[in-house]
Amino acid sequence: MEMTTKPRNFTSRVVLKEHFTARVFLITLKLLQPKTITFTPGQFINVDIGNGLRRQYSIASSSHKRDEVDLLIDIAPGGPGSIYFSNLEHDDTVSFTAPMGKFGFASQTGTIVFIAAGTGIAPFKSMIDFTAEEQARRKDYDKRNVYVYLCFRHEKDIFLEDYFEHLSEEQPNVHATIVLSQPGPTWTGRSGHVQENMDDRLFSDTSAHFYVCGGTPMVRGVVNYLRTNSVPEGHIHFEPF
């Protein structure tokens, strides 16, 4: 998908603020002016948080949804962006510039592998929703295998679990795995470093493209692991935050 849309200034209104965990919530912004947006799944918006400051947040909704944008907000960092979004209430106005960035699908064919930490899943959710919608409405659309590896620290940090369970039921070609880096004694799922929980067969899939998003240390570790497993450089795509 070509990214040809130039950034524009938008005014929007908060229409939903849904908490997933104590520190993570989804916020939906209804566009007021302009009323629609065109973007490529994987891109982000640059939010005016006041006092001359701006913060970047990946769009978490499909590009088919043109009159609203969803964001996944993690307030744990506690900085100006966290404070701004924590204080937002229903009907508050939010100004931003979009679309921004060049992160997105590098290939329109082959296996897709998403590796994310926490809210790093945001750009991938946009890409996943877009792909699922295209597959559902177009018989000629290539039903690509999609593997999602989503890592959290503790069980209390997990979110979007129901979303992926439902998606996997609707789209059998979507495979999601949750990994905890510091699991509790009752956790029976995957644990450890997210990259060490990946299916080794993906590394020999010459059609596979790997997309990584999360904190810089996590991204560096995953990218190095992919390189160690002989994944071609042109098939590794990453965006740290």
Secondary structure, DSSP 8 states (H G I E B T S, - for coil): -------EEEEEEEEEEEESSSSEEEEEEEEEESS-----TT-EEEEEEETTEEEEEEB-S-TT--SEEEEEEE-TT-SHHHHHHHH--TT-EEEEEEEE---S-S-SSS-EEEEEEGGGGHHHHHHHHHHHHHHHH-TTS----EEEEEEESSGGG--SHHHHHHHHHH-TTEEEEEEESS--TT--SEES-GGGGS-GGGGG-TT-EEEEEE-HHHHHHHHHHHHHTT--GGGEEEEE-
